[in-house]
Amino acid sequence: MLNENRRKYPRVIYSATVNVKAAGAGKISYHGIIKNISVSGLALEIENELTAGAGYIFEFYLPDKNIIKSKGKPVWELRSKNSNFYGIEFSSIGFFSKPKLKRFIEDKLREMQG
């Protein structure tokens, strides 16, 4: 990605199913796939269309089975015939989720460095 050097937090490749709910939309939820992640957001592939700037709730599991709960909004989108790709910026991460996500990303970065 061209703006990789401008990122405040490092991003790691991670593929996992994520449950997406519009904030305040009750039980309506969608499922997507995380493409990469950082402590400040994630890249998401999803069939459904999300509204730019709208608030959503994201829930997913790390490989160690810890659940991560966060709130965020789409800040960029790329649509194709079969999928939609979104850059999600987290507005908040659960109190217990944030250190788990940070530790996971730090471990992945160490693995990449060899």
C-alpha positions in Angstrom: 0.0 0.0 0.0 1.2 3.4 -0.8 0.4 5.0 2.5 2.0 2.3 4.6 4.7 4.7 5.7 2.2 7.2 6.9 0.5 4.8 9.3 0.8 5.6 12.9 0.6 1.9 14.0 2.0 -1.1 12.2 -0.4 -3.4 10.4 -0.1 -7.2 10.1 -1.7 -9.6 7.8 -4.5 -11.5 9.5 -7.4 -13.4 8.1 -10.4 -14.0 10.3 -14.2 -13.8 10.2 -15.6 -10.7 11.7 -19.2 -10.0 12.9 -20.3 -6.5 11.9 -23.3 -4.7 13.3 -24.5 -1.2 12.6 -24.5 0.7 15.9 -28.0 0.9 17.2 -29.4 -1.5 14.5 -30.5 -4.2 16.9 -29.8 -7.7 15.9 -29.0 -7.1 12.2 -25.4 -8.3 11.5 -23.1 -9.1 8.6 -20.1 -11.3 8.3 -16.9 -10.3 6.7 -13.2 -11.2 6.5 -10.4 -9.3 8.1 -7.5 -8.8 5.6 -5.1 -7.0 7.9 -5.2 -5.3 11.3 -3.5 -2.8 13.6 -4.4 -1.4 17.0 -6.1 1.5 15.2 -8.2 -0.4 12.6 -8.5 -3.1 10.1 -9.1 -3.8 6.4 -12.3 -5.6 5.8 -13.8 -7.6 2.9 -17.5 -7.9 3.0 -20.4 -8.6 0.6 -22.6 -6.0 2.2 -22.3 -2.2 1.6 -21.3 -0.2 4.7 -22.0 3.5 5.0 -18.9 5.7 5.0 -18.5 7.5 8.4 -21.3 5.5 10.1 -20.6 3.7 13.3 -20.3 -0.1 13.5 -19.6 -2.7 16.1 -16.9 -5.3 15.2 -16.4 -8.7 17.0 -13.8 -11.3 16.0 -11.5 -13.8 17.6 -7.7 -14.0 17.7 -6.0 -17.3 17.1 -5.8 -17.9 20.9 -9.6 -17.7 21.0 -9.7 -14.3 22.7 -12.6 -12.2 21.5 -12.0 -8.7 20.4 -14.9 -6.2 20.6 -14.5 -2.8 19.0 -16.4 0.2 17.5 -15.3 1.9 14.4 -16.2 3.5 11.1 -15.3 3.0 7.4 -12.8 5.7 6.3 -12.2 4.3 2.7 -13.9 1.9 0.4 -13.2 0.0 -2.7 -16.1 -1.8 -4.4 -15.9 -4.7 -6.9 -18.5 -6.9 -8.5 -18.6 -9.5 -5.8 -17.0 -7.9 -2.7 -16.6 -4.6 -1.0 -13.4 -3.6 0.8 -13.3 -1.1 3.6 -10.6 0.5 5.8 -12.1 0.6 9.3 -10.8 3.1 11.8 -11.5 2.0 15.4 -13.1 4.7 17.6 -12.9 2.5 20.7 -11.8 -1.0 21.7 -13.1 -2.9 24.7 -11.0 -2.5 27.9 -10.0 -6.1 27.9 -9.7 -6.4 24.2 -7.1 -3.7 23.5 -4.1 -5.3 25.4 -4.9 -8.6 23.8 -5.0 -7.1 20.3 -1.8 -5.2 21.0 0.0 -8.3 22.2 -1.2 -10.3 19.2 0.1 -7.7 16.7 3.5 -7.4 18.6 3.9 -11.2 18.4 3.1 -11.2 14.7 5.6 -8.4 14.1 8.3 -10.4 15.9 7.5 -13.5 13.8 7.9 -11.4 10.6 11.3 -10.1 11.7 12.5 -13.7 12.2 
